[in-house]
Amino acid sequence: METLLLIPVDDSVVYPNMQVTLAVDAGTEERVVLVPRKGDEFASVGTVAEVTDQVRLPGGARAVALDGLHRGLIGAARTDASGALRVDVTAHPDDVPVDGRTRNLEREYRAVVEEILELRGDDGRVAAFVRSITEPGALADTSGYSPDLSYEQKVEVLETLDVSERLELALRFQRERLTELEVRARIRDDVQSGAEKQQREYFLRKQMESIRKELGDDDASVIDEYRTKIEEAGMPEHVREQAERELGRLERMGEQGGEASMIRSYLDWLIAVPWGERSEERLDPVHAREVLDADHAGLEDVKDRIVEYIAVRKLRQERGITEDKRSGAILTLIGPPGTGKTSIGESIARATGREFVRMSLGGVRDEAEIRGHRRTYIGAMPGTILRALRDAESKNPVFLIDEIDKMG
């Protein structure tokens, strides 16, 4: 045991084998003990250091260069005649264990430190310095160089006297640091890849917008085109209001919206319906009889009923009787195959000057094929009646619903 001048080191730790310069006055001392201090608390273990040089700083202050030698247990303290604090110090140099456990800890510690240095972008000099240290105790003390360890952790390493335990403690601290760095690197890579993906999507979207503008197919032009088509379609008021609502939804969500294709398909069909197209109807019973006689031989009772129907329609028109949407008659043609039911319908259309549409219901098992599917279904389409009106390009064709008796 020896009595040495105590030099407090505030909020820092000096280990053996370290060389430091402190702005303190060591007098004529050749050896001192450096003890970590935080506030009014001193560590129980310090570092015995040799004074290698003393210099005078500008302004008259003094500084000393110190070379750490070994650990020292701090004992009783007293103040000398000059007011300096001296303590009893029990020297505790590191043992050199040769057991296999310590060697394994050395190898693992070096590997973990090299991983940390690689993540931090070391140029190789620090890694070479760590590899050059052969003593396990000094190797564990290199954790004190890490800026990531807290003051308490560094003091804990200093106060651990057993070399193997100290190396194991330093390894645990470095593992925690390695795990934290790996998590940060993974998060940074994820954020960077996400940012790169967003940036790439942004540039691709801008390129698509530029291409669409060149082709006159950007979102604004598409909305304007739909708006123009809706105005020109001649829709009834309630249909036009519905079309404008759907167009507003498309404008708000843009082409990238999940329902954009469904809304566009719906608008395309609303526009395709011949709302304003109407064939000029010819109600002439004499002309109708001539056409029916020219197209069909016999079937007198069928011809008489058709001519009667056309004559009544003409009479109501001449008297100014307004047609009620809920009124009207459906002519039903019944007979075995080949008797001319379909051709009678074609003759009626030719006699009245209207378009002719035939829709066969043979084998239809789903009412959605007739009235249309719900819009929420993928690939939803309107029914056959609406598609037939679009094909006829007229809203008052002669509509023949064929094979209604064979509907499933």
C-alpha positions, 0 to 999 in steps of 0.5 A, a space after each residue: 500500500 502506498 499513499 498518493 496524491 488524488 487527482 479527481 477526473 470529472 465525468 470521465 474515466 482513465 484506464 491503465 495503459 492510457 496516456 492523458 494530459 490534465 490541467 492540474 498541478 501535481 507539484 513534485 509528485 512522480 506518481 498520482 492516482 486518478 479517480 473518476 468523480 461525478 458530483 460529490 461521489 468518487 469511484 472505489 477504484 482509480 488508476 495509478 499513473 506516472 507523471 511523465 511531464 509537466 508543462 506551464 500553460 498560457 496564463 500561468 496554469 500548470 498541466 501534467 502528462 500522465 501514463 496509466 500504470 495499473 488499477 488501485 483500490 482507494 482506501 483512507 483519505 487525508 489532507 496534507 499540510 498544503 491542502 492536497 488530498 492524499 489517499 491510501 492506494 492498494 495496487 492491483 495489477 491485472 493477472 494474466 489468465 490462460 484458461 480457454 474461457 478467457 481466450 474465447 471471450 477475447 476472440 468474441 470481443 474482437 469480432 464484436 468490436 470489428 462488427 461495430 467498427 464496420 457499421 460505423 465506417 472505420 477505415 481500419 486503423 482502430 481495428 488494427 489497434 484492437 488486434 494489436 492488443 494481446 493482454 485480455 485486461 487491456 483489451 477489455 479496457 478498450 471499451 472505455 474508448 467507446 463514446 457510446 458507453 455511459 459514465 456509469 458503464 465505464 466506471 463499472 468496467 474500471 471497478 471490475 478487478 477480475 480480468 475474465 469478468 471484466 472482459 465478459 462485462 465489456 463484451 456484454 456492453 459491446 453486444 448491446 451496442 452492436 444490436 442497437 447499431 444493427 437496428 438503426 442500420 436496418 431502420 435506415 435501410 428500410 427508410 432509404 429503400 422506402 424513400 427510393 421507392 417513393 421517389 421512383 414512383 414519383 418520377 414514373 407518375 410524372 412520366 406517365 402524366 407527361 405522356 398522357 398530356 402529350 397524348 391528350 389523355 391526362 386526368 384533366 382532359 379525361 374529366 373534361 372529355 367525360 363532362 362534354 360527352 355527358 352534356 351531349 348525350 341528352 340524358 334525362 335530368 335524374 340520369 345526368 345528375 347521377 352521371 355528374 356525381 360519378 364524374 365528381 368521384 372520379 375527379 377526386 380520386 384520380 386515375 390511381 384510385 381503386 374504383 377509377 376503372 369501375 366508374 369509367 366503365 359505368 360512365 361509358 355505358 351511361 353515355 353509350 345509351 341512346 338517350 336522345 336517339 329515336 327512330 321516326 315512327 310510321 303508323 300506317 295500317 295500309 303500309 303495314 299490311 302491304 309489308 306483312 303480306 309481302 313478307 309472309 303468306 298466310 297467318 291472317 289472324 296474326 297480320 290482322 292483330 298487328 294491323 289492329 295494334 298499329 291502327 289503334 296507336 295511330 288513332 291515339 296519336 291523331 287524337 292527341 292522347 299522351 302515351 303513358 309510360 306505364 301503358 302499352 301492349 306487348 304482342 305475344 307470338 306463340 308457335 312451333 319453331 319455323 312458323 315465322 315468329 322472329 321474321 314477323 318482328 322484323 317485318 313490324 320494324 320495317 313497316 313502322 320504320 324502327 330499328 329491330 333488336 332480337 334478344 334470345 333468352 334460351 338457356 338464361 339461368 341468371 336474372 343478372 344477365 337480363 337486368 345487369 350485375 351489381 356494380 360492386 362485382 368485379 367485371 360487372 356489366 349491364 344487362 342484355 336489354 341495355 346492351 341491345 339498346 346500345 347496339 340498336 342506337 335508338 331508344 324505341 326499337 322493335 324489341 323481340 324477346 325470343 325463346 322466352 319459354 326456354 329460359 331456365 
